[in-house]
Amino acid sequence: MKHHFSFCIFFIISFFYTNAQTSQVIDGIIATIGKEIVLQSDLDKAYADYVAQFAVQDENAEEKCTVFEHLIYTKLMLHQADVDSVVITEQQVEGALNARINYYLQLTGGDPKVLEKHFGKSMAEIKKELREIVRDQMYVEEVQDKITANITITPSEVKSFVNKVGLDSMPIIPATYEFGHILKTPQVSEDEITEIKSRLENYKERALRAGDKKEQEFSMLARLYSDDKASASKGGRLGFVERGVLYPEFEAVAFNLRSGEISNVIKTRAGYHIILLHERRGESIDLSHILIQPKPSPEKQVKVIEYLDSIRQVILTKKMNFSDAALEFSEDPNKLSGGWVINPYTLSTKFDQESLDQTTFATIDKLIPGDYSSPIIYITDDGVISYRLIYLKSKVSPHKANLVEDYDVIKNAALEEKKNNAIQKWIINKVKTTSIKINDQYKNCDFVKRWQIN
């Protein structure tokens, strides 16, 4: 593809990737697209971000033209959004903006002050600048979707795509695996749960007794005792979050706290928590928590291992097939799929090494299709200790992509190319009916000729 489907991602990433300052130049309009304009300073800033992000050593006219092309493309799409009367509400923009801010806060440890220090701007200033970028992205995506809405791909087109690219040019597909599992979680005693609640209540009292230093005390306790390792290293800090991000029962309590208030003990799938609310900004809250996860006794874990091993023997002696056993015995909520594990990144049943945890990969890599593993430990996404049997359904060795084994991958690539070609044709037709002027300094850029800009 010629970058256009990813141009918005580039500019949003570049906004956060660097705080590079461009040298002072004489500013001026270098392009007009309908009522939209591009300033020299717009191009200089975008190119400076590009140079910083991709570690470009020397100024390159061709690469600068590519950045300029992205800017012109954006303005052309915004012009079309205006013509089509596309409506993006402020509520939609604010939601997308907050999601983006939350993402970058996670990258910087969840502390807004770290982000503010990095850019030398207040959070309000950062959001103000980013808001326009996010709004433009949403308008452009609406126009793109409208252009490509009815585009589909046929099997013959997929085959033609392969013939055009050439079998020798097909990418290497890494080894992939399809497997199922039967999951069982050891039970935790009531005494253990009572002891956990007591500990968390004690932590809450200790923080409250600290008075004005309550947040510092809570932070220290989270670092020492929280089982959420990702936030424990930051004093339990989760940063600013919106509704719909955390567990429903966690949010139900967190969003009803007052600033500085510590919650009572609450239970989620991950375990037991207490929450400290630092600050509320609109529909977002800044909070910390301490999590303690119930840990089953060694005896309970041994019983689960023995239980799973007995199920394995039932399957191996052909008394029950794998899918029926998974449906009857597995505690995985997705067991209705027949016990097959779904890759959360692709929503398919195929996994490569990078999408598997080390323990799982080490296990299935030693199996051959049709084999069952012994019971192995498995930590769920919620951090809960469980055990599982793994059944390896298929294993495909690394190979060049082909239509037999990788049809869906090739089909998606062919579809994306077809969509991009449709957008390129749309651009050329749109240019004919849109007033576009490019400064003579950039008239030799490749896209000026390719788009047939007069």
Secondary structure, DSSP 8 states (H G I E B T S, - for coil): --SGGGHHHHHHHHHHH-----------EEEEETTEEEEHHHHHHHHHHHHHHHT--S--HHHHHHHHHHHHHHHHHHHHHHHTT----HHHHHHHHHHHHHHHHHHTTT-HHHHHHHHTS-HHHHHHHHHHHHHHHHHHHHHHHHHHTT----HHHHHHHHHHH-GGGS-EE--EEEEEEEEE-----HHHHHHHHHHHHHHHHHHHHTGGGHHHHHHHHHHHH-S-HHHHTTTTEEEEE-TTSS-HHHHHHHTT--TT-B---EEETTEEEEEEEEEEETTEEEEEEEEE-----HHHHHHHHHHHHHHHHHHHTTSS-HHHHHHHH---TTGGGSSB---TTTSSS-B-GGGS-HHHHHHHTT--TT-B---EEEE-TT--EEEEEEEEEEEE-SEE--TTT-HHHHHHHHHHHHHHHHHHHHHHHHHHTS-EEE-GGGTTSHHHHHTT--
